[in-house]
């Protein structure tokens, strides 16, 4: 990449891409191993027990057997029969892919905070603008996330953000993409993958992006469960990487840095 020679934004982009490839590899590995296991049990009778787990604990303030803990069954257990194994594999792959989604968005937030920090050092006028915000621009650990962070990125990239958002090969609206992935990450992290319809199906643009990058299983009339597979998460990671590159490209061109990959 020619950009790595003198582009002060490049080291952060490189670290971000290194994180994304690890996340994608993990999802790929998990997907392959689980599907290989599925083939292994393909001829097992439907009622055959494949997996069983029970939660066993002890009373750490209770009696012991001469110093040895006395364990007891909590009454909570989990079993998987052969006839349920297809669904169980899909569920586990989805859980891993949801984790990857959440982690990739958090990595993107970190990258954008680093970009803002670097721009503050490179652009005195931008630094003066950011000084009016309710955080110290010299301390990136206090930078906001979510929509507030996107607002800073829009200030940093000026009119080019909207220009690139309205004219790109995928017709990907940057703000809608960011906010949709942000809502998905929040639901994965805080609500066990359950999200309210109003959070992601608020307009045609939001619905199109949400359904392009994820699947949804109805839970109630107002809620759905986020369901992912490797194909979906691979598509999403590529788009996150491409979105980050557009911000990198805008910031780099403004300072005359080399930005093209080679």
ABEGO torsion letter per residue (X at the ends): XAAAAABAAAAAAAAAAAAAAAAAAAAAAAAAAAAAAAAAAAABBAABBABBBBBBBBBAABBBBGGBBBBBBAGBBBBBBAAAAAAAAAAAAAAAAAAAAAAAAAAAAAAAAAAAAAAAAABAAAAAAAAABABBAABAAABBBEAAAAAAAAAAAEAAAAAAAABBAAGBBAAAAAAAAAAAAAAAAAAGGBBBAAAAAABAAAAAAAAAABBBBBABAABBBBBBBAAAAAAAAAAAAAAAAAAAAAAAAAAGBBABBX
